[in-house]
Amino acid sequence: MNILIVDDDRTNLFIMAAVVRRLDDAEPVTMENPLDAVEWLRGNEPDLILLDQMMPEMDGMELLRRIRDDARLDTVPVVMITANTAVDIRVRALDEGCNDFLTKPIIVPEVQARLRNLLALRQSRALLRDRAALLAAEVERVTAALQRQGEELVTRLSRAAEYRDPETGAHIERMALYSKLIAEAAGCGAAFAQEVTKAAPMHDIGKIGIPDMILLKAGRLTPEEMTVMRQHAAIGHRILANSDIPLLRLAAEIALSHHEKFDGSGYPNRLAGNAIPLPGRIVAIADVFDALTSVRPYKRSWTPEEARSFMIENRGRHFDPALLDAFLSRWDDVCRIHRDNIDDLPALTPDEA
């Protein structure tokens, strides 16, 4: 451990350096000029500093103040060496951050005992600091691992749902990208937009609980069948809710709320306006737009312009006006997403539709 000794008297420096060398694992660094010490401290962090109180050019008190003004050195123990026993000097030094005093002429066993105690304190603080850094790094590592696990779980559940849902994987990709676009355009922040993008593919996970005769029906559903189909929002929420993984909790919120309508006529809870969670309002726009512009076995795809007109007509009824405006403000990007992520189902002719 390095101990900086600053004293304008060479004899005192020699004596204190010899005392320091008697300590286990301690090496003295000696400076006659306090200005040289200031310069050395710019690029070095000793484990302990011994300062003479009376020195030319800069006294020990001023050097102490400079040391304590440096955030790197605020925990380095400082010992003032002085022949002045006046109480006011000691009080001033303590106020400036001095940790201990040595009185000239020094008593070697006393000096060694005090230095050992201060070095042990310094070492303990360093160990605590290192331990805190290690714990922080470990927490960060575990948090990142949980995040990756959550994302993987979302991906795998989304793939599982695709096996039962007639909608294609391209639909899931597109509506996730639309959701991200809306969140960004609405000023929700990059982090939130990214989380919504990851959670949005889970919006219809509850469809795995819907009977095949209804889920796979190639035609319009009867009112009774529609009642059953609408249960998928609550089923999806039950599958995902109460997780310790934030991403799954967000996905649960989206699953439950993405069929709510801004005017309160949606399902399952007939929420209205801002009572609908923001992620649900975002995904509602993305999901409906993509459903309208996608080919299905029982319908032709609408053009983006046809879907745009429909959604404008339902602004404030089905869709949050501000979020819809944000979506439409990025129309070129919307069309690019639609164009670059093509369904693998064959398009129907108008007669077949």
Steps between C-alpha positions, in 0.01 A plus 500: 500500500641842404537765770566856381717704741523876445751692715745774409756363749714224345589353840134466591429341161780246554374408847133466397595295192699262721203464735268426206732233362471310828129449434388193313431560130554877516719716274575872560481767231683811623457863388684807635293750307122504551453630145675189370261296714200677342631415154572135596149458643344595167589159363541288812285383791699409813356290780604746771639855509726651768523882493726736685295793626766771462647518146607784265300591186200295619432390857350168597153649551481631143631171360238316705225716348623422148508130576143502629382699197605207279216244490751221431674566831202567727536165680880498527602534868707814572720546809629846597848516658549812711701642787215739573275362773245783482142376504381738228750352251369149566137610475565676166678192366215272607250732333703477178492119507813399690473150652773507767793695647863423582689732730868577458726356621338177391488181708573214258280226659209746517549601136511139386185413695306795358614432144412130526150590617448749219634264236274223629206740476604596147528134400160419647341786309666385180370147552150632567520716190620210288232275647234760425627523142498121467148479641383775265656316205339174610158665536540648153600161360207318662256773393624476142470120512141524627423750225638262238305211649183706494556593138569138409185387680294760314648385169431133570144560618436714192624216278280253686197721441580520128439125466136547597430849374418537128681833499853479363830573665534797265192653665665475840820657368318784326274593787798500738682740266188717468475509880859617528443765237192635681677512838797684351286743301290575811812588697478210745877453509732246340507263799120481522470457123746212510312324782167536320660356187610191693168453682260574212538156333329350807180698448298200378665223704160431658379354170669173598203458734237541226352181344623421148146496359479870580861611467550334161155566356532630143220751512319745723431388854151479642421725799541200730834411344613861523425497872731202540767654276503817707603300803851481358586842648430383855662161435818667377507719807463200732787323321740795533392690812675510838840414357823615663621591152404860408475416130237233567302737720500751215392228258217405739379861502504511120321166467217621723457851362578502128133440404370787711372798300556865577124568524447217750328256263783244493565189705550334746457785753349781289772741605501845341756772425811511711360232730623261232870434570730681258657178364152365424402817312820480296463133410130550412602730214780272382287185518194638320703666225689181429187285516336725240800497266571126531375208292293241684349175367157666526578858384706707263750751630413866501745746351685717755303800374166322555605402851619855568160641404321249724720585797456873453123444502538322834732759656373570850259207485716190466839668511678749725507819286848611604652156446328458164632839391849390604459180297386686190778758535744220414305380198803435281643272770162327537494421129860378510422257785195376312701453182808336651322236712283298265247234602559145382130445424388530136300810422132453415338643193214744555252227391644252752489764774 
